[in-house]
């Protein structure tokens, strides 16, 4: 993990990655429409878009906001290269005015401003806190199943922000300062077949002294462990013992092997105990084991029982602090079940289901035009859900007397902010025509001006800073919004003024989208 | 789309993107194990790994192989920078031998060889051909929902290889030569509110001549269309008409608006017909419409009926070739249902469900050690499915007398290849102990040596070359393996010799992973 000294260099590295998104990485229709706007002389008209999502993911009660740094660095560095423009010339229709391409070459974001909530805020995007169970540490290990290289980096960064403790992704560790962790692959174990392959064969005790024949020491312990547990040494896989021996000699202070390459109870656990007892005899502290298949709960109980028995028999208090890491296609559901059952798992590694969000692989964010030249715009649709809320807005979070968020209120930005202690009336979304009165104990404005006329105007947060905000943000949220099963809906409401604007535009009696009264 | 002349430059561009995966983008345990191997002097031992997957995705009958170019370019350019090595020094345990880091600085892939099937082969990875229905063209438009920038590029490239015709992703067009397409966003429509915003207001006829007042022309057509269809001009949205007018003036040869921003039947379709008829009068060929909400089948039938009626009434044969593009959260299932129902959709745009693979967001590929120093290695497991097949292998595809693949046969590479017309016995996977006899009419070796001692030894294929191979590969496959519902299982079998090796190692009487007989 990067030290504090290296944090500035790392922040620079993190930014260099985030800013390399090329401006051509967008849908073609952005260019066809850009030309149509430009051709009509409308490219200098001020317009407001807003980004939102319609439902919390996974049937949950809240979301965490992240991704702002990526956007801001993209915007600040936005420019088309000559090659980009030539490519666009080749794909846009023949006859497209050449002056448009000259315009693109000069285009930057100096006229763009963005307001947003800070990264790590609870907003009712990608949530992983829900994986957290009692006490345990969580490790993200999904790189191999992510969508390409950036997909893997994205997953590592945002799961860390969301509450994971560790990642297996070495580049994410370097770029984002996320603590990295890793144990042993099954292939390491199966690459050994005999004790003859162990080299070097000696280990110097932790406190110093001459090198000890480590193979001989471990063989002695294996006999005693088998006797204690009533196991047969003849069922122990020689290759597995050789692999653990070799790894312990390389990493005497970091011994955490995977013990299910053959059979946990007949071979893996016995080999671990023998090697770990030998390490303890030489004053090293073994770390623990990883289980990667089968019934993790049942096995973890058995492993813990054996650890305790070893301590009782051989007086090795180090065995009381051994950790058990569980990894085996862990999903949100299987982790919830695991948390319900008795088990002794200290660290859970989650991969595929986390980085690919199996239950809901996309959030469904929408980005809609809401104002042009100061006038509100609204999209209506035959799917009522696809209609949008018109006008430039402010969003306030109303807190109750316990300091807990009770409602997010969406107002037109021209409205005065709600005041603490003053009652107001509003229309909760989803409950048409139901007017509600609420008196907030505290009011927070959710959106900050983060990008103003082409410049980043809000300090970019590192992954760990956003992670900290996420933790704080989640702490204030009432537990009934956070639970996995049937979370309470959090109220999002429209101000009376915004509600009236929607009604007016829908009826066609606003300048927002009038009907063609005569032709 | 890139022209043939630009294809070499584009290939260079494509490679520059594929080769930029940094070597640190891997799981930490690869480095911890690398050190343990190195410490034990085993880093120069020859070993073989193989990559496979256990089940075809989406309950289907086959898969398409792709991604080889990415791997080969990564391998050929594999090298650690000094900064990479310093980072690794900071995360590996203190006391790790400094000579290991010197070793890493010199490390390359000059001793690595890879054999693989060519990209685009049917292998029983990510399948999108299944989206294809009768006649229609398919457009990928999932960039906004993909996992980060690379996720989006990856999706565009591999859906094209898998059979899609078009992408909305402009950068994918430039990098990979995929034909790009795009229409119009709802925000373009809602950005207009009145005909006063249309500028310029004139259009020069296709055949030349003086500029015509296009607004006036369209208004005239709108009246006639409303009369023909019995619709009220008073329900037409002025902003929608203004948007279509403005777009048509910018793109008279590429008019394909989205017609459901307000109401298809009361406004969008009428505006389209009026503008399209005016374009036809000026000898332009409008392209068609896009539907983005509601019941796409029903609406497409209505739209087609109106097109035909316009032609009948106004004698515009151009209206017979208008296309209807359908986009609205299309999934594999909804497309299958759409294909069953009567509809008039010519192009289907698929986004979220395609790039995030909602039904199964990961394939579950596994990468396992199978040979060390010429000796087979096998991982056994308490989950029988997690056991691996030992030894370096060859894979042959056996074809029947119709030239259709009937079985893939996995042999040890030391075995002689099966011969056409000669019967052989084998053990189909999934049917333990069932010996089967088969006489292939033709035999193809599936794996090619694509990377030999650090050099790419097989010409890298462009996206379009791999796409072509995929089409050919799919054509030979029997339809009963390709259907969506309950596809026939394709037979994959082990040679007798490989089957014996598995039995021997499982019983512990092979040198693969012997038991510890004495301690």
Interface residues (C-beta under 8 A of the other chain):
Chain A: X1 X2 X3 X21 X22 X24 X25 X26 X27 X28 X29 X30 X31 X32 X33 X35 X36 X37 X39 X40 X41 X42 X47 X49 X84 X87 X88 X90 X91 X93 X94 X95 X141 X143 X144 X145 X146 X147 X148 X149 X150 X151 X152 X153 X154 X155 X168 X169 X170 X171 X173 X174 X180 X181 X182 X183 X184 X185 X186 X187 X188 X189 X190 X191 X193 X194 X197 X198 X199 X200 X219 X222 X223 X233 X234 X235 X236 X237 X238 X239 X241 X246 X247 X249 X250 X251 X253 X254 X260 X261 X262 X263 X264 X293 X294 X352 X355 X356 X357 X358 X360 X361 X362 X363 X364 X365 X367 X368 X369 X372 X375 X377 X378 X379 X380 X381 X382 X383 X386 X511 X512 X513 X514 X515 X516 X517 X518 X519
Chain B: X1 X2 X3 X21 X22 X24 X25 X26 X27 X28 X29 X30 X31 X32 X33 X35 X36 X37 X39 X40 X41 X42 X47 X49 X84 X87 X88 X90 X91 X93 X94 X95 X141 X143 X144 X145 X146 X147 X148 X149 X150 X151 X152 X153 X154 X155 X168 X169 X170 X171 X173 X174 X180 X181 X182 X183 X184 X185 X186 X187 X188 X189 X190 X191 X193 X194 X197 X198 X199 X200 X219 X222 X223 X233 X234 X235 X236 X237 X238 X239 X241 X246 X247 X249 X250 X251 X253 X254 X260 X261 X262 X263 X264 X293 X294 X352 X355 X356 X357 X358 X361 X362 X363 X364 X365 X367 X368 X369 X372 X375 X377 X378 X379 X380 X381 X382 X383 X386 X511 X512 X513 X514 X515 X516 X517 X518 X519
